[in-house]
Amino acid sequence: MKRLVVIGGGFAGLTVVRALETTFQVTLIDSKPFFEFTPGILRTLVEPQHMGRIQKLYTSFFRGTFVQGKVTRISSSTVFIGSQKIPFDYCVIASGSAYKAPIKEENAVLASRAHHLHAFHERLVDAQSVVVAGGGLAGVELAGEIVTHFPEKKVTLIHPHARLLSTHRVATSNYAEHFLRARGISFLFNERLTNVQGKEVRVSSGTMLPADLVCFCTGIFPLTDFVPDSWKTKRGYITTNAFLQVPKFPHIFVAGDANSIAEEKTAQHAECQARVVIYNLRALEARKPLRSYRHKASPTLISLGKYDGILEYRKLVIKGWLPALLKWLVERKEMWKLR
């Protein structure tokens, strides 16, 4: 069987390995030993026990070879983890993305991985004032978790645009703002967090705010530092063609957050791209025409704490308990599939 190396075991990478682990000699590489259901990560800041519900060891369900480590370099035929070399016939880069804190401070947390948030739970319990930087999906959901679990805390959300969830429909933005404002959250729109000084933060207008804890939910960047610069855009995303291949290297594919496809980086889109990669890998082996990736609108589920949320799909916006229930069901279904 041909050797397939998949870098990253998130939604895109996992979709690929689960589909091809019996037809290719698959090696999965990830820096952590478990799959993590990323849409459920933010709840771990307020409910640390939730981490156990959204993680599953790769070795408990994956039948191929799993290698835990950080990829340091990739060539046209080999993946390097330090001095370790893993040769391949095909490779899928699904390394994902993360939030990057512009300021390193002891009271700052990145909304990227469950262990980051878990480590700050006790600080959140003790904090009186919390600042959330970023009013996109992660910032809104994290703010919703905090105010519904700890209604006594003073929470301020700083957002560089004029409305929350600025890439979504106005009805979605308005409902999220109304929900959060009704629970005491303060907003600073058209502002950016520029500095953290002890237990205070400064925004772009010069205003200073108290902050026992700062949560960064903005400044997402692709995890592609191991990829040659000639493969990447100026922002670090890996350039792909319509078939999700790296130009000049048709046996290397990129799926999910790491590629340059201009669409919102969500789990649904990552899985859709992964399915195209799966088809094209099989097509290459069978010497058949490849399929191009075409963006399709997919539903977005936004949680506002445990019992409220928003479902947005095209022009449809549904608000209230039903989206929250649907998001819980999706989480349970995805984790159940890995039993």
N, C-alpha and C positions, 0 to 999 in steps of 0.2 A: 504493500500500500504506500501511496505517496505521503510524505511527511508534511503535516500542516501545523504551524505554530500560531497560536492565538495569544496576543498580548493584551491582557485585561479581561477580567471575568465579570464585568458588569452586564447590563442588559444586552448589549450588542454581542459581546464576546461569548456570553453564556448561550445565547440563541444559536450562535454558530457551532459551538462545540457539542451542544446537545443534538443538533441535527446531523453532524458529520462524524461523530466519534466512532461509528461502526464502519464507515467507508474510507476513512483516512486514518493515518497514524497521527493522532492529535496530541499535541503538547500545549497545555494551558499554563500561562505565566501570569502571576499576580503578586503584588507586594504584600497582600494579606491572605490568610489561609481560608477565607470564607467569602461566599457571596453575600452582598448586603443590599437589601431592598431600599434603594436610596430615597424613594418618596416618603418612607416612614422614618427617616433619620432624625428629622427635626423634633419629633416627639420625645426622643431620648434625653433631651435637655431637661424636660419637665418630668418624664417618667423613665428613669434609668433602666428599669426592668423591661422596658419595651425593646431594648437592644437584643435580648434573647429571642424575640419573636421575628426579627427581621434579618437574622444571620443564619447561614447554613454552611458548614464545612464543605469545601469542594470535594474532598476525598470521600465524603459520605454518599455522593450521588454521581460523580464524574468517573467514567470508566477508563479514560485515557491517562496520560502522564501529567501530573501536576507539579509545577516548579514554583516555589515561593521565592521571590526575589525582585529586585529592582533592575529593570533593563537599562543598561548603560549605553548601548550602541546597537545599531542595526546596519547591516550591509545588504547587498542584493541577494545574499544566500545564507546569511548567518545572523542570529540574534545573540548578543553578548550580555551576560550578567556578570560584571566584573571580568574575571579571567575565564569564566565558564562559557563555552561556545555551544550553541544549539543550532545545527544546520536545518534548513527547510527547503522543501520544494514549493510550498505556498505559505504565505503569511497573511494574517489578518491583524491589523493594528486597531485595537479597540480600547485604548488606554484611558479614555475619558477626559475629565476636566476637574478643576477644583477652584475654590475661592482663594484669593491671595490677599492677605492683610497688608495694606500699605505701611502700617506701623506695627512693630513688634512690641507688645506690652503684656505684662502678666495678667491683666484683667480683660484681655481680648480673646475671643473664640471665633474660629472659622466654622461656618455652617456647611462643612464638606463631608465629614465622616462621623459616624456615631461615636467613636472613641473621643473625638475632640469635644463633642457636646457633653458626653457622659462625664468627662473629667471636670466640667464646669458646673455640674448640677449643684453641688454643695455651695459654690459661690453664688449661684442664682438664688438659692434658698436664703442666703444671708443678705443679698443685695437689696437695697431700697430703690435704687435708680438703675434702669437698664436702657441702653441705647442700641437700637437696631439700625445698622447702616445698609440701606438698600430696600426699595419698595417693590421689587419684582416678586416672582413666585415664592422664593425662599424667604425673603424678608417678611412678606405678608403672612405666610404660614407660621413662621417662627413667632412673630408678634402675636398671632392668634393663639398659639399654644401657651405663651407666657401669660397673657391676660386672662385666659379662661382657667388656668391652673393656679395663678397667683394674682387675683384681682386687686390685691392691696398694693402692688408694686407700681412705681412711677415709670412708665415706658414712653420713650420718645423714638419715633421712626424718622430717619433722615433719608430723603429721596432726591436724586438729582433732576427729576422731571416734575411736571406740573400736576400729575395724578399718579396714583398707585397703578401697578400692573399696566403700564403705559402701552404695551404691545397688544393688549386685549381690548375687548369691547368696553365702551363707556359704562354700560350697565353693570359689568363685572367690577370695574374700578369703583363705581359709586357704592355698590353693596359692601365691598370689602372695607372701604373707608368708613361707611356708616357703622358697620359691625364693630370695628376697632375703636372708633371715636366714642361710641356709646359705652365702651368699657374703659374709658379713661385715657386712651392713648393720645399723645400729642404728636403733631406732625410738623416737620420742617421740609417744605417742598422747595424745589429748585436750589437745593443746597447740597454740598458734599462734606463729608467728614475729612478734615485735613490734618488733625493732630490729636494725639492723646497725651495728656499731661497728668499723670497720677490718676486721680479719680474724677477727672474732668476731660471733656472733649471740646475741640474747637471746630466750627464749621466754616465754610468758605466766606461767609459774610463777616466773620470775626466773632460771632456769638459763642459764648462758652456755656456748656451744659454739664450738670453733674452726671457721673456715670460710674457706678460701682462695677458694672459689667458691660462690655461692648461686644456686640455680635456682628461680624462682618458677613453680609449676604450680597455683596457686590464685588465686581472685579474678577469675574470668572476667566480662567485661562486654560488652554488645552495642555495636557500632560504629554508633551512631545519633545522634551529636552534631549532624548536619546536619538532623535531622527536628524539626519543631515539637513543643514539649513537650506540646501538646494531643493529639498522636497517641500518646503514650507512657505506659507505666506508671511508677510511682515508681522502679523499678529500671532504667528506660531502654529496656525492650523495647517494640516497636511493637505496639499493640493491633490484633488482627485479628478478623474474624468467622469463622464456620464455613467460609467459602469462601476464607479467607486474604486477604480484602480489607480495606483500611483503612476503618473505618466513615465514612460520608458521602462516601467517594471510591471508588466501585466499580471505577474504572479503574486503581487503584493496589493492587498485591498485595505481600505480604511473605512470603518463603520462607527457611527456614533459621534460623540462630542469632539473627537480629535480631528475630524476632517473639515474641509472648507465649504461644505454644503451650507448655503445661506438659508437656514431655517432654525426655529427655536430648538434648543438642545434639550429634548425631553426623552423619557424612557420609551414612549411610543414611537417616536421617530427613529431612535436607535434600533429598535427591534425591526421596524420596516426596512431600514437600510441593511440590517443583518440578513434578512430574508432574501434581498437582492444579491448580496454577497454569496449566500449559500447556493442560489440558483446558478450564479456565474462560475463558481468553483466547479460545480458539477458539469456545467456546459463546457468549460475548458477541458476537463477530462474526457468528455464525450465528443469534443471537437464540434460543438454546436454553437450557433450564434448566441451572443450575450444579451442580457436584458439591461436596459438603462434604468436608473433610479429616477422616479418622478415623485415630487412632493405631493402628499395628499393630506388634507386637513384631518386632524384627529381630535377626539374629545379631550378637553383639559379638565381635570378634577383638582380643585383648590380647597384644601381643608382650612377651616377657621375654628381651631380647637377640635375636640372629639365629635361634637354633635351639630356642627353647622358647616356649610361649605358652599361651593359654587361649581356647577357643571357648565362649561362653555363649549359649544360645538357649532361652528359656522355662525349663524345669526341667533341661535338658540342659547339662552342663558337661564338656567334653573338654579334657584337659590334655596337654602334651608337644610333640613335634615337629610333629604334624599341623597345629595351629592356626598355628604359625610359617610352615609351608609355604603354607598357605592365604592368610595375610596377604601373603606375597611374591607369590603368584599374582594376588591382587586388585590389588596395586600395578602389576604388569606389565600386566595386562589394561587397567586404566584409562589408563595412559600410552600403551599400544599403540593405543587407540581414537583418540588425538589425532595419530596419525602423518600 
